[in-house]
Amino acid sequence: MIENDLLRWGLAAPLLAASLYALFRAGRKSPPAIRAGFGLHAAMMTAMVLMLAPGLQWPALPQVFVFGLAAWWFVLRAVSRRPAPHSRPPEHVPERPGHGRPEGQSGRGSLLYHALTMAAMAYMPAAMDVRSAHGPEAAGVEATGILGQAAHHGGAALAGLPMQGPIQAWGSQAALVLAVAFGLAAAVWAVFLLRSHTGRDRGGTGLELVGAASMAVMFAALAA
């Protein structure tokens, strides 16, 4: 996905640290939903590390299945969440996903953002598989076959044969949109990190920042 070794391992290192932190938080005593959420984030970031390490990628289909189910789980949590009666956040605390609430009471916006993250994670290995199946080598084989057929039938000139089909073009556009979206999310999480006061807030916000920034870089590489 990323050819530059320095960028690849520079991205893998914070992802590995974030996955270990998420695993640590998943093992701590807390509500089951919070532990499950951190466990899913640990799995997601581990999968991203393996995507960056040559030859260590997990099969795409199980990832699509697992992270697709994780996305639905976060959506169902967001839909089923009911605000506590007569509860209002303090006026001096800005509303932002996952902050200013007791642990285990994530906001609906935070849950929907996590659902989007898991859905994007389910899409990423599928897009990588499509790109490898329809990449330059596959396109070259297809072009050779088309040229052979043209020569066999007396041949029209195919000098302008496109090497990128509609599947690759659509996949690149979707990856670019996701790269921009997660880039903006990373900027928002960076602002939240600067405004965090407690160690737990900083740890959770840093986890979100690493995840969003890594997603942005990896989808940008897929779009290239």
Residue pairs with C-beta under 8 A, 6 or more apart in sequence:
1 51
1 52
1 128
1 218
1 221
1 222
2 8
2 11
2 52
2 217
2 218
2 221
7 217
8 52
9 52
11 52
11 214
11 217
11 218
12 49
12 52
12 53
14 210
14 214
15 45
15 48
15 49
15 52
15 210
15 214
16 45
16 46
16 49
17 210
18 41
18 45
18 206
18 207
18 210
18 211
19 41
19 42
19 45
19 46
19 49
20 42
21 203
21 206
21 207
22 38
22 39
22 41
22 42
22 45
22 207
23 38
23 39
23 42
25 34
25 35
25 38
25 203
25 204
26 35
26 36
26 38
26 39
26 42
27 35
28 35
30 103
30 104
31 103
31 104
33 77
33 104
33 106
34 103
34 104
34 106
36 73
37 74
37 106
37 114
40 67
40 70
40 73
40 118
41 114
41 207
41 211
43 66
44 67
44 70
44 117
44 118
44 121
44 211
45 210
45 211
45 214
47 58
47 63
47 67
47 121
47 125
48 121
48 214
48 215
48 218
50 56
50 57
50 58
51 57
51 124
51 125
51 128
51 218
52 218
57 125
57 128
58 125
60 125
60 126
60 128
60 129
63 121
63 122
63 125
64 122
64 123
64 125
64 126
65 122
66 122
67 118
67 119
67 121
67 122
68 118
68 119
68 122
70 118
70 121
70 122
71 115
71 116
71 118
71 119
71 122
72 115
74 111
74 112
74 114
74 115
74 118
75 111
75 112
75 115
77 106
77 111
78 108
78 111
78 112
78 115
81 108
81 111
89 95
89 100
89 101
90 100
93 99
93 100
94 100
95 107
96 192
97 106
97 107
97 109
97 110
97 113
98 106
98 107
98 110
98 204
98 208
99 192
99 196
99 201
99 205
101 107
106 114
113 185
117 211
117 212
117 215
120 178
120 182
120 215
120 219
121 215
123 174
123 178
124 218
124 219
124 222
127 171
127 174
127 175
127 222
128 222
130 167
130 168
130 171
131 168
131 171
131 222
132 138
134 165
134 167
134 168
135 168
136 163
139 163
139 164
139 165
140 163
143 158
143 161
143 163
146 158
146 161
147 158
147 161
150 156
150 158
171 222
172 222
172 223
172 224
173 223
175 219
175 220
175 222
175 223
176 219
176 220
176 223
178 215
178 219
179 215
179 216
179 217
179 219
179 220
179 222
179 223
180 216
182 212
182 213
182 215
182 216
182 219
183 212
183 213
183 216
183 220
185 208
185 212
185 216
186 209
186 212
186 213
186 216
189 205
189 208
189 209
189 212
190 209
192 205
192 208
193 202
193 205
193 206
193 209
196 202
196 205
